[in-house]
Amino acid sequence: MIIEQIYTGCLAQGAYYIESNGEVAIIDPLREVMPYIERAKKNKAEIKYIFETHFHADFVSGHVTLAKETGAPIVYGPNANPSFKAIIAKNGQEFQLGDITIKALHTPGHTMESTTYLLKDETGKDHAIFSGDTLFLGDVGRPDLAQKAADMTKEDLAGLLYDSLRNKIMPLADEVIVYPAHGAGSACGKNMMKETVDTLGNQKQMNYALRANMTREEFINEVTDGLLPPPKYFPLNVKMNKEGYEDIDDVLKRGMASLTPDAFELAANETNSLVLDVRHQDEFVKGHIPRSIFIGLNGDFAPWVGALIADVKQPILLVTPKGKEKETVTRLSRVGFDNTLGVLKGGFEAWKNAGKDVDTIIALTAKEAKDTLEGKHMPIFDVRKVSEYNAEHLVDAHNAPLDILNDHLAEFPKDETFYLHCAGGYRSVIAASILKSRGIHNLVDIAGGFAEMKKSGMEVTNYICPTTQ
């Protein structure tokens, strides 16, 4: 028996390759499916099943393409109603895979169709669960993503999740291994551990939501408390996962079209495309296409694209580092942004050499910021999350979190220079690019962010542990 977790850090997502006696199951595959096909072929094995734990909201699964390429059936749990052909498993239904068995445990709560897959080894002993978004390490799935589709409140769904955990998962043996769909950094939960594999016994000890003496009411209150609004692209990804989507090869072919500076500019104007620059933030600061948006590949690229661009149908033109064209289009497609129309040939240097207009961002080092700002009451905006800001921030700094930056536009001075910073310099450049695209240019970015500013000796508030707030 082979169990391989294929973890994608930028999505904090785990897909799974399971093999036994020449037969393979894939659970929650990524959009690009060739690695699974090639892995099976290398082992002279056949992909027999594609299991989906639920209709994912934060990424587009590769189930439709993988089924098309291999002929393997897609399996969902009860209550799923996809637009394509699939096996809708009954609770308790078993699927033979070589010498092992995979059993569907219907665990509604995160969504109504959410299903955990229990793997029984060659002897019939419970070995592992693939818990999707039902059970994470340190947390459980948020119960507010399916309420509109299911016509239920988040409290109703949280109650179902409590029942699912208590009746289907917690009775399993402590040595059962937990393989979740996500880890720390995913927006599908709020308190996930950085680890990506654990035993159920340890989770019963460590996970607040699995406390043995927890009442249903306590569970509902704690699981629903402090939930931030889900990213706006989530329902659009659910729709794609439920109804199907364009083949990844077609998306790559269109998205990687190489456009000269003139053709790129013409396409931007004719298609009303958003120009997305994915280079390092330091390069973007030094020079970029006017009104382009920066979201660098070296950060949490796909989640920020989803949170800030939101509309997966938005036409996008790309400025990428050399050799990163395919990676960029692929990573966009993972979160449903398939409408990429081409890449600037020769990159930003070609644009500049063609004599096109160029913009820059004024930036200061932390030391320069200290010398400029110390003892003065000049407007500083911290674009980190509310929890980061509340834990510790510069004295007199205002909080304008990047994910809801639009809600704070009226707060930015129109005639006075203001300063932006985040934790390390990535998010503040994203914020600066968005503001400049809206005609707000009287800003200065502080490179290195809060970490460097604190080191420089700038005055900060007393630290408050986020868990005590």
C-alpha positions as CSV (number, residue, x, y, z in Angstrom):
1,M,0.0,0.0,0.0
2,I,1.3,3.5,-0.9
3,I,-0.2,6.7,0.5
4,E,1.4,9.9,-0.8
5,Q,0.3,13.3,0.3
6,I,0.9,15.9,-2.5
7,Y,1.0,19.2,-0.7
8,T,0.8,22.5,-2.5
9,G,2.0,25.2,-0.2
10,C,0.6,28.3,-2.0
11,L,-2.9,26.8,-1.6
12,A,-2.2,25.0,1.7
13,Q,-3.9,22.1,0.0
14,G,-3.3,18.3,0.2
15,A,-4.2,16.0,-2.6
16,Y,-3.6,12.2,-2.2
17,Y,-2.3,9.4,-4.3
18,I,-3.2,5.9,-2.9
19,E,-2.0,2.7,-4.6
20,S,-2.6,-1.0,-3.8
21,N,-1.8,-4.0,-6.0
22,G,-1.8,-2.1,-9.2
23,E,-4.9,0.1,-8.6
24,V,-4.8,3.8,-7.7
25,A,-7.2,6.3,-6.2
26,I,-6.7,10.0,-6.3
27,I,-8.4,12.2,-3.6
28,D,-9.0,15.9,-4.3
29,P,-6.6,16.3,-7.2
30,L,-5.2,19.6,-8.4
31,R,-6.2,21.1,-11.7
32,E,-3.0,19.9,-13.5
33,V,-3.4,16.1,-13.6
34,M,-0.5,14.8,-15.5
35,P,1.7,14.2,-12.4
36,Y,-0.9,11.7,-11.1
37,I,-1.2,9.9,-14.5
38,E,2.6,9.7,-14.9
39,R,3.0,8.5,-11.3
40,A,0.6,5.6,-11.9
41,K,2.1,4.8,-15.2
42,K,5.6,4.7,-13.7
43,N,4.3,2.1,-11.2
44,K,2.5,0.2,-13.9
45,A,-0.7,0.9,-12.1
46,E,-4.2,2.1,-13.2
47,I,-6.2,5.0,-11.8
48,K,-9.4,3.3,-10.7
49,Y,-11.2,6.0,-8.7
50,I,-11.2,9.8,-8.3
51,F,-12.6,10.7,-4.9
52,E,-13.9,14.2,-4.1
53,T,-14.5,15.1,-0.4
54,H,-16.9,18.0,-1.4
55,F,-17.3,20.8,-3.9
56,H,-14.2,22.8,-3.1
57,A,-14.5,26.6,-2.8
58,D,-10.9,27.7,-2.6
59,F,-9.5,25.9,-5.6
60,V,-10.6,24.2,-8.8
61,S,-10.1,20.4,-8.5
62,G,-8.7,18.3,-11.4
63,H,-11.5,15.7,-11.2
64,V,-13.2,16.5,-14.5
65,T,-9.9,16.4,-16.5
66,L,-8.6,13.4,-14.7
67,A,-11.8,11.4,-15.4
68,K,-11.6,12.5,-19.1
69,E,-7.9,11.4,-19.4
70,T,-8.2,8.1,-17.5
71,G,-11.8,7.0,-17.7
72,A,-11.9,6.6,-13.9
73,P,-15.2,7.5,-12.3
74,I,-15.5,10.5,-10.0
75,V,-17.0,9.7,-6.6
76,Y,-18.8,12.1,-4.3
77,G,-20.7,11.5,-1.1
78,P,-24.5,11.8,-0.5
79,N,-26.3,15.1,-1.5
80,A,-23.8,15.9,-4.3
81,N,-25.5,16.8,-7.5
82,P,-22.8,17.6,-10.1
83,S,-23.6,18.4,-13.7
84,F,-21.4,15.7,-15.0
85,K,-21.5,11.9,-14.6
86,A,-20.3,10.7,-11.1
87,I,-20.9,8.0,-8.6
88,I,-22.9,9.4,-5.7
89,A,-21.9,7.1,-2.8
90,K,-24.2,6.1,0.0
91,N,-23.0,6.6,3.6
92,G,-21.0,3.5,4.4
93,Q,-20.5,2.4,0.8
94,E,-17.2,0.6,0.2
95,F,-14.9,0.7,-2.8
96,Q,-12.3,-2.0,-3.3
97,L,-8.8,-0.7,-4.3
98,G,-6.4,-3.6,-4.8
99,D,-6.0,-5.2,-1.4
100,I,-7.5,-2.3,0.5
101,T,-10.9,-0.8,1.0
102,I,-12.1,2.9,1.0
103,K,-15.3,3.5,2.8
104,A,-17.4,6.7,2.4
105,L,-18.5,8.3,5.7
106,H,-21.0,11.1,5.0
107,T,-19.9,14.0,7.3
108,P,-22.1,17.0,6.5
109,G,-21.4,20.4,8.2
110,H,-18.7,22.1,6.2
111,T,-21.0,21.5,3.2
112,M,-24.0,19.2,2.9
113,E,-22.2,16.7,0.6
114,S,-18.9,16.7,2.7
115,T,-17.6,13.2,2.9
116,T,-14.7,11.6,4.8
117,Y,-13.0,8.6,3.2
118,L,-11.9,5.9,5.7
119,L,-9.1,3.6,4.4
120,K,-9.1,0.0,5.7
121,D,-5.8,-1.8,5.2
122,E,-5.3,-5.4,3.8
123,T,-6.4,-6.9,7.1
124,G,-9.6,-4.8,7.2
125,K,-8.2,-2.6,10.0
126,D,-9.1,1.1,10.0
127,H,-5.8,2.8,8.9
128,A,-6.5,6.4,7.9
129,I,-9.1,9.0,7.1
130,F,-9.0,11.5,4.3
131,S,-11.1,14.2,6.0
132,G,-11.4,16.9,3.4
133,D,-12.6,20.1,5.0
134,T,-14.5,18.3,7.8
135,L,-11.6,17.9,10.1
136,F,-8.3,19.8,9.9
137,L,-5.4,19.5,12.2
138,G,-6.2,21.9,15.1
139,D,-9.5,23.0,13.6
140,V,-12.6,22.0,11.6
141,G,-14.1,23.3,8.4
142,R,-15.9,26.6,8.5
143,P,-19.7,26.1,8.4
144,D,-20.6,29.3,6.5
145,L,-19.6,28.5,2.9
146,A,-22.6,26.4,1.9
147,Q,-25.4,28.1,3.8
148,K,-26.8,29.9,0.7
149,A,-26.8,26.7,-1.4
150,A,-28.2,24.6,1.4
151,D,-30.7,27.3,2.6
152,M,-29.3,26.8,6.1
153,T,-27.7,29.1,8.6
154,K,-24.1,28.7,9.6
155,E,-25.3,27.6,13.0
156,D,-27.4,24.9,11.5
157,L,-24.4,23.6,9.5
158,A,-22.2,23.8,12.6
159,G,-24.7,21.6,14.4
160,L,-24.5,19.0,11.7
161,L,-20.7,19.2,11.8
162,Y,-20.8,18.5,15.5
163,D,-22.9,15.4,14.9
164,S,-20.7,14.3,12.0
165,L,-17.5,14.5,14.2
166,R,-19.0,12.9,17.2
167,N,-20.9,10.1,15.4
168,K,-18.6,9.3,12.5
169,I,-15.0,10.3,13.3
170,M,-14.3,10.5,17.0
171,P,-15.4,6.9,17.6
172,L,-12.5,5.7,15.4
173,A,-9.4,4.4,17.0
174,D,-6.7,6.9,18.2
175,E,-4.1,5.4,16.0
176,V,-6.0,6.2,12.8
177,I,-4.1,8.7,10.7
178,V,-5.7,12.0,9.7
179,Y,-5.0,13.3,6.2
180,P,-6.8,16.7,5.8
181,A,-7.4,18.7,2.7
182,H,-5.8,21.9,4.0
183,G,-3.2,23.2,6.5
184,A,-2.3,26.5,8.0
185,G,-2.8,29.4,5.6
186,S,-6.1,28.2,4.1
187,A,-9.2,30.4,4.3
188,C,-11.3,27.2,4.9
189,G,-10.6,27.3,8.6
190,K,-9.3,29.7,11.2
191,N,-6.9,27.8,13.6
192,M,-5.0,25.2,11.6
193,M,-1.7,23.7,12.7
194,K,1.3,23.9,10.5
195,E,1.6,20.1,10.4
196,T,-0.2,18.3,7.6
197,V,-0.5,14.7,9.0
198,D,-1.4,13.6,12.5
199,T,-3.1,10.8,14.5
200,L,-6.7,11.1,15.4
201,G,-5.7,10.5,19.0
202,N,-3.5,13.5,19.1
203,Q,-6.2,15.6,17.5
204,K,-8.7,14.5,20.2
205,Q,-6.2,16.0,22.7
206,M,-5.1,19.1,20.7
207,N,-8.1,20.2,18.6
208,Y,-10.4,22.5,20.5
209,A,-13.4,21.3,18.5
210,L,-12.9,17.7,19.5
211,R,-13.1,18.2,23.3
212,A,-14.8,15.1,24.8
213,N,-17.0,17.2,27.2
214,M,-17.9,19.8,24.6
215,T,-21.7,20.5,24.3
216,R,-23.4,21.0,20.9
217,E,-24.1,24.6,21.9
218,E,-20.5,25.2,22.9
219,F,-19.3,23.7,19.6
220,I,-21.6,25.9,17.5
221,N,-20.6,29.1,19.4
222,E,-16.8,28.4,19.2
223,V,-16.8,27.2,15.5
224,T,-18.8,30.2,14.3
225,D,-17.0,32.8,16.4
226,G,-14.5,35.1,14.6
227,L,-15.2,33.9,11.1
228,L,-14.0,36.4,8.5
229,P,-16.0,36.9,5.4
230,P,-15.0,34.2,2.8
231,P,-13.1,35.4,-0.3
232,K,-15.5,36.5,-3.1
233,Y,-14.1,34.0,-5.6
234,F,-15.2,31.0,-3.4
235,P,-18.7,30.6,-4.9
236,L,-17.3,30.9,-8.4
237,N,-14.9,28.0,-7.7
238,V,-17.7,25.9,-6.3
239,K,-19.7,26.5,-9.5
240,M,-16.8,25.3,-11.6
241,N,-16.2,22.3,-9.5
242,K,-19.9,21.4,-9.7
243,E,-20.5,22.2,-13.3
244,G,-17.2,21.5,-15.0
245,Y,-14.6,23.7,-16.7
246,E,-12.3,24.3,-19.6
247,D,-9.5,21.9,-20.2
248,I,-6.2,23.0,-18.6
249,D,-4.3,22.5,-21.9
250,D,-6.6,25.1,-23.7
251,V,-6.2,27.5,-20.8
252,L,-2.4,27.2,-21.0
253,K,-2.3,27.6,-24.7
254,R,-4.3,30.8,-24.7
255,G,-2.7,32.2,-21.5
256,M,0.9,31.7,-22.6
257,A,0.4,33.5,-25.9
258,S,3.5,35.7,-26.3
259,L,2.6,39.4,-27.1
260,T,5.0,42.1,-28.2
261,P,4.7,45.4,-26.2
262,D,2.5,46.9,-29.0
263,A,0.3,43.9,-29.2
264,F,0.1,43.7,-25.3
265,E,-0.9,47.3,-25.1
266,L,-3.5,46.9,-27.8
267,A,-4.9,43.8,-26.2
268,A,-5.1,45.5,-22.8
269,N,-7.1,48.4,-24.3
270,E,-9.4,46.3,-26.5
271,T,-10.3,43.6,-23.9
272,N,-10.4,45.8,-20.8
273,S,-7.8,43.4,-19.3
274,L,-6.3,43.7,-15.9
275,V,-2.5,43.8,-16.2
276,L,-1.1,41.5,-13.5
277,D,2.6,41.8,-12.7
278,V,3.9,38.7,-10.8
279,R,7.6,39.7,-10.5
280,H,9.3,40.2,-7.1
281,Q,8.0,43.3,-5.3
282,D,11.4,45.0,-5.4
283,E,11.4,44.9,-9.2
284,F,7.8,46.2,-9.4
285,V,8.7,49.1,-7.1
286,K,11.6,50.1,-9.4
287,G,9.4,50.1,-12.5
288,H,6.1,48.7,-13.8
289,I,3.4,49.3,-16.4
290,P,1.1,52.1,-15.2
291,R,-2.1,50.9,-13.5
292,S,-0.9,47.3,-13.4
293,I,-1.5,45.3,-10.3
294,F,1.3,43.5,-8.4
295,I,0.7,40.1,-6.9
296,G,4.1,38.3,-6.8
297,L,4.6,34.6,-7.3
298,N,6.9,34.5,-4.3
299,G,4.1,35.1,-1.8
300,D,0.6,33.6,-1.3
301,F,-0.1,34.2,-4.9
302,A,-3.3,32.3,-5.7
303,P,-5.2,33.2,-2.5
304,W,-4.4,36.9,-3.0
305,V,-5.5,36.8,-6.6
306,G,-8.7,35.2,-5.6
307,A,-9.3,37.6,-2.8
308,L,-8.5,40.8,-4.7
309,I,-9.5,40.2,-8.3
310,A,-12.5,38.1,-7.2
311,D,-14.1,37.7,-10.7
312,V,-12.7,34.5,-12.3
313,K,-13.9,35.7,-15.7
314,Q,-11.8,38.9,-15.6
315,P,-9.5,39.1,-18.7
316,I,-5.9,39.1,-17.5
317,L,-2.6,40.0,-19.2
318,L,0.6,38.9,-17.5
319,V,4.0,40.4,-16.8
320,T,6.2,37.6,-15.5
321,P,9.8,36.8,-14.8
322,K,11.5,34.9,-17.7
323,G,10.6,31.2,-17.6
324,K,7.7,31.7,-15.2
325,E,5.0,32.0,-17.9
326,K,3.6,28.5,-17.6
327,E,3.8,28.4,-13.8
328,T,1.9,31.7,-13.6
329,V,-1.0,30.6,-15.9
330,T,-1.1,27.2,-14.1
331,R,-1.3,28.8,-10.6
332,L,-4.1,31.2,-11.8
333,S,-6.1,28.3,-13.2
334,R,-5.9,26.4,-9.8
335,V,-8.2,29.1,-8.4
336,G,-10.4,29.4,-11.5
337,F,-8.8,32.3,-13.3
338,D,-8.8,30.8,-16.7
339,N,-9.3,34.0,-18.8
340,T,-5.6,34.8,-19.2
341,L,-5.0,36.2,-22.7
342,G,-1.2,36.4,-23.0
343,V,2.2,37.3,-21.6
344,L,4.4,40.3,-22.3
345,K,7.1,39.0,-24.6
346,G,10.5,40.0,-23.2
347,G,9.0,41.0,-19.9
348,F,9.0,44.5,-18.4
349,E,12.4,45.3,-19.9
350,A,10.9,44.9,-23.4
351,W,8.1,47.3,-22.4
352,K,10.6,49.9,-21.2
353,N,12.9,49.5,-24.2
354,A,9.9,50.0,-26.5
355,G,9.6,53.5,-25.0
356,K,6.3,52.8,-23.3
357,D,5.1,54.8,-20.2
358,V,6.6,53.5,-17.0
359,D,5.5,54.1,-13.3
360,T,7.4,53.5,-10.1
361,I,6.7,53.4,-6.3
362,I,8.6,55.6,-3.9
363,A,10.0,53.4,-1.2
364,L,12.0,53.9,2.0
365,T,14.0,51.5,4.0
366,A,13.0,51.0,7.7
367,K,15.9,53.2,8.8
368,E,15.0,55.9,6.3
369,A,11.3,55.7,7.5
370,K,12.5,56.0,11.1
371,D,14.5,59.2,10.3
372,T,11.6,60.6,8.3
373,L,8.7,59.8,10.6
374,E,10.0,59.8,14.1
375,G,8.5,62.5,16.2
376,K,6.1,63.5,13.5
377,H,2.4,62.7,13.1
378,M,2.4,61.6,9.5
379,P,-0.3,59.2,8.2
380,I,0.9,55.6,8.3
381,F,-1.3,52.7,7.1
382,D,-0.7,49.1,8.2
383,V,-2.2,46.7,5.7
384,R,-1.8,43.6,7.7
385,K,-4.7,41.5,9.1
386,V,-6.7,42.9,12.0
387,S,-5.3,40.2,14.2
388,E,-1.7,41.1,13.3
389,Y,-2.4,44.7,13.9
390,N,-4.1,44.2,17.2
391,A,-1.2,42.0,18.5
392,E,1.4,44.7,17.9
393,H,1.6,47.8,15.6
394,L,3.4,51.1,15.2
395,V,2.1,53.8,17.5
396,D,-0.4,56.0,15.6
397,A,-0.6,53.7,12.6
398,H,-4.0,53.1,11.1
399,N,-5.2,49.6,10.1
400,A,-6.4,49.1,6.5
401,P,-6.2,45.3,5.9
402,L,-5.3,44.4,2.3
403,D,-8.2,42.0,1.8
404,I,-10.7,44.8,2.5
405,L,-8.6,47.7,1.2
406,N,-11.5,49.1,-0.8
407,D,-13.5,49.7,2.4
408,H,-10.8,52.1,3.5
409,L,-10.3,54.2,0.3
410,A,-11.9,57.2,1.9
411,E,-9.4,57.2,4.7
412,F,-6.3,57.8,2.6
413,P,-5.3,61.5,2.4
414,K,-5.8,63.1,-1.0
415,D,-3.2,65.9,-0.8
416,E,-0.8,64.7,1.9
417,T,1.9,62.0,1.5
418,F,1.1,58.8,3.4
419,Y,3.1,55.7,4.2
420,L,2.2,52.0,3.7
421,H,3.7,48.9,5.4
422,C,2.8,45.3,6.0
423,A,4.8,42.5,7.8
424,G,7.6,42.0,5.4
425,G,7.1,44.1,2.3
426,Y,4.9,41.9,0.0
427,R,1.4,43.0,0.9
428,S,2.2,46.7,1.1
429,V,3.4,46.7,-2.6
430,I,0.1,44.9,-3.6
431,A,-1.8,47.7,-1.7
432,A,0.3,50.4,-3.3
433,S,-0.3,49.0,-6.8
434,I,-4.1,48.9,-6.2
435,L,-4.2,52.4,-4.9
436,K,-2.1,53.7,-7.8
437,S,-4.4,52.0,-10.3
438,R,-7.2,54.0,-8.7
439,G,-5.3,57.3,-9.2
440,I,-3.9,57.6,-5.7
441,H,-0.2,58.3,-6.1
442,N,0.7,60.3,-2.9
443,L,2.1,57.2,-1.2
444,V,5.4,55.8,0.0
445,D,6.1,52.1,0.7
446,I,8.2,51.1,3.6
447,A,10.4,48.1,2.4
448,G,10.8,45.3,4.8
449,G,7.6,46.0,6.6
450,F,6.9,45.9,10.4
451,A,9.7,43.4,11.1
452,E,12.4,45.8,9.9
453,M,10.7,48.9,11.4
454,K,10.6,47.3,14.8
455,K,14.3,46.4,14.5
456,S,15.0,50.0,13.6
457,G,13.7,51.1,16.9
458,M,10.5,52.7,15.8
459,E,7.9,52.9,18.6
460,V,5.4,50.1,18.8
461,T,2.6,49.1,21.1
462,N,2.9,46.5,23.7
463,Y,2.5,42.9,22.4
464,I,-0.8,41.2,23.0
465,C,-0.9,37.4,22.2
466,P,-3.5,37.0,19.5
467,T,-5.0,33.9,21.3
468,T,-6.0,36.2,24.3
469,Q,-8.0,38.6,22.2
